[in-house]
Amino acid sequence: MPDFHYEFQKKMIYNNPEKQKIARDMLERYTGAPLQGFKKHIILTNFNKYLQVFSERCGEKIHTGSVMSVVHGHDMNVSMIDFKIGAPTAALIIETLSVIEPEAVLFLGMCGGLHHSLKMGDFILPMAAIRDEGVSRHFIPPQVPSLPTFKIQKFVSQILVEDGLDYRTGVVHTTDVRFWEFDEDFKRTLYEERAIAIDMECAALFSVGFVSKVPIGALLLVSDLPLKKGGIKTKESSKSVFQQYTKKHIQLGIKAMVEIQDRGEHIRHYRW
């Protein structure tokens, strides 16, 4: 085999025992929870409010470490992690989670709706993410598309249909820039891309998940409409979103992760 094949293999966390050892230590230190407590089915969130609701629902305590927090739902065999916001921490949580070899990970995130037909509270099942963040290039070449694990997205779509809920699909633009709403050139690019929504994590989650052999999907909630007049999220509108939609969003995530254990398809990982 060519030399570059071995160089690539050594970079992969599942082929690097030293990197795995540090990742195990990081996962425990950052979340404040021992490794053995983590479940094989995991929900990711950016928000402490989601973690509180999940904790109350499963009757388990919140573990908080130096950076993140986690709740282990023992009865449902699902853990929820609040990894905070942004692509760097998204990449970090996926790499560290890879050491426990999760069977399925679902990101319950929020996004800004870009298409004129969207409204607050809509659900989006992303089919791909535009890699306009600075993290994923460290894991995989820039020409490689950022895609969620198809079988997870397929299963989540079935859950939505069974619950009688409408949802949208499309490409999400992942950025690491805040206040882009005031950049006319940036907004013009969004129109040209035909992205359905914008967020700050999906591209990193999908790309690093693919490289690290962590099967991951996402169900996004439209929390604001930043291209419309008065549509940028505020403290009051954010509070309203949490009050109206958080419980349903979490309910769908739990249902997907619980039922995929029983009737979901096996997700195969390829070694490169």
Secondary structure, DSSP 8 states (H G I E B T S, - for coil): --HHHHHHHHHSGGG-HHHHHHHHHHHHHHHTS-GGG--SEEEEES-HHHHHHHHHHHT---EE-SS-EEEEETTTTEEEEE--SSHHHHHHHHHHHGGG--SEEEEEEEEEE-STT--TT-EEEEEEEEEESSSGGGTS-TTS-B---HHHHHHHHHHHHHTT---EEEEEEEE--SSGGG-HHHHHHHHHHT-SEEESSHHHHHHHHHHHT--EEEEEEEEE-TTSTT-S--HHHHHHHHHHHHHHHHHHHHHHHHHHHHH---------
